[in-house]
Structure formats: structure tokens, C-alpha cells
Amino acid sequence: MEFTIMEGHALASPAPQVLTIGKFDGVHLGHRAILNAARALVGPKERLAVMSFEPHPTYALTGNPEYARWLTPRRERVRIFTDLGVDAFYVARFDRAFQQLEPAAFVDGYLVPLRVRHVVVGPDFRFGRGGQGTVDVLRHLGQERGFDVTVVQPVEEHGHKVSSSRIREHLREGRVEAAQALLGRPYVISGEVVHGDKRGRTIGFPTANLGGIDAYVLPKAGVYAVFVEVEDAPDTCISHAFGVLNAGYRPTVDGRAFQLEVHLLDFDGDLYGKTLRVSFLRRIRDEVKFDGLEALKTQIARDCDAARALVGLPSAAQAERPRST
């Protein structure tokens, strides 16, 4: 897939394109409906393209720190769009100059060079200075510039619109299964394994500490059953495993910073420097301060058995039981 950051204007496209435009934060079921509608319009020798913006427009316009983080940072969106068969992904800098563009200037500077034949958006799409550009304005400009516009209605789940804001709310409350229902897949955070205090190893539950996660929306503090993929794993390393993840401040050891620490079930090895993709499956419990490491160790063992039961693995005691001959 072609990936381009657009600085001030778009470069000429090598082929006509069907383009979808939006924040695509989460690439949730509503976004996928837009992508599916666009894909159905792509003709021979045409490309399916996506245009998004950075930083998050809500953060750029309001300064709300919640939107300094993404459900799907750029690297994750590139991965998802590639899997979905998108041919080109464009990111426009949502800086002050971009925000001041008149609707016609946006179309002439960003859409016309891309040889857009058809634009597919949601009904709430706005563009141009002060959000002056509505869907009707886009249609009018498209008629003048030679492209059509299709509007895809929102996807609903249990009578409510599927939206990134709802997914963010579910994650704030630890409802990872509800977030998964709107995303159409488990919520994922990727991070590089970095060195921590190695306390988990001393109590028999070594953990991989994830670094580089500041760009992600983080879930509510607590313990979760997760599925872990090791990116670019060599032959000597596992490629995936189930695990138990603690998200939070580690109050039992007087932690101060919010961290993600994951213990991989049935694995003991070196993961330092490797990138883990962690899919959140189920929430097990709240984060609790225990009276010492022994109490913590006992609870982690229970958490592991709870995770094993959730994903259909035998308990630790069953796994260690010798087979009869």
C-alpha cells in the first residue's frame, strides 16, 4: 500500500481514485461500511484510497488531551488498511494553515490532484474553514470538478450509532468486549518490550513491560485476558500466546506511572526489544493493592487460571499433571 504524508497540498496520483475521507480513528464497523461502499465503486485501473488527518482534529481544535491519543495510531491504521486492500493512504497535516482553507481550496489542493473520481463519506463529514464544507457543498464542488459523492449512513449497534467516542468510553470503563463489538475485532495495543524492575520474575510470573504506548487510548486500570502476537518472531521465539495483562499503577509495589505488563501463559523466554501486539479479550478484575508480594502472587495465579478458563486452556495444575501411560 502507498502511504503519503501531504504537506500543504496533494501530489498527483498515478491513477484515478475512489477516495474516502475521515478521521478513521478505530477503523470501526462504521468506517468499514464506508470502505466497503467505496470498494464497490472502484473500476478497472482505479485505486481505493483513504484520506485522514494528523493530529486528531478534535485535539487540534479543542486541545482536549484525551484526543492526543488514538484508538488506532498511524502505524496501526496502515496495518489495518493494508489488510483491507486499500491501495493508497494519505495523511493531511491538520495544522493552522490547513484549518483555514476554504472548502473550494481544499478540493482544488487536495482532491483534484489525486484524480478523484468518486468521494465516499459519512453524513456528518465537514471540511474547510470553520466546518463550512458540508456534504451538499462537496457535491456541488464535485459537480464542477468532475467527481461524484456518495454518503454512507451510520452503522448502528443496539440502536446506537457506532462511533469512536463510544469505543473510547467503553475502554475508559474497561468494557473491552463492548469495544470489540463496535470495532469488529479486539482492541489492540502494540509496544516494544522494555526493561522494568523484573519483580514479576522473582515471584514466578515474569512480565513483559510495553513501552512506546503513549499514542494509544489506554483501557481502565485492571487485569485483562489477552492474546499476544510477537511481531517478526524468529524461529527460536514463540509467535503468539495467550496471557494476563495488568494495566495500571501497580499499587502493591507503590508504582507511580501507568504501565501495561503482560505475563504470557506457558512461555518463559527473552522478549526484550521485540514488539508485541496485544489484543484485549476480557476484563478479569480491578487493580487492587495487596498486603505484600505473596498475596499478589496468589492472586496472579488465580488470574492466570481465570484467563485460561476464558480462552479454553487447561488450568496450570492440569497442564502440569503428568499424562498416564
Summary of the structure (lengths in Angstrom):
residues: 325
radius of gyration: 22.9
end to end distance: 53.5
largest distance: 79.7
contacts: 989
relative contact order: 0.12
helix: 33%
strand: 27%
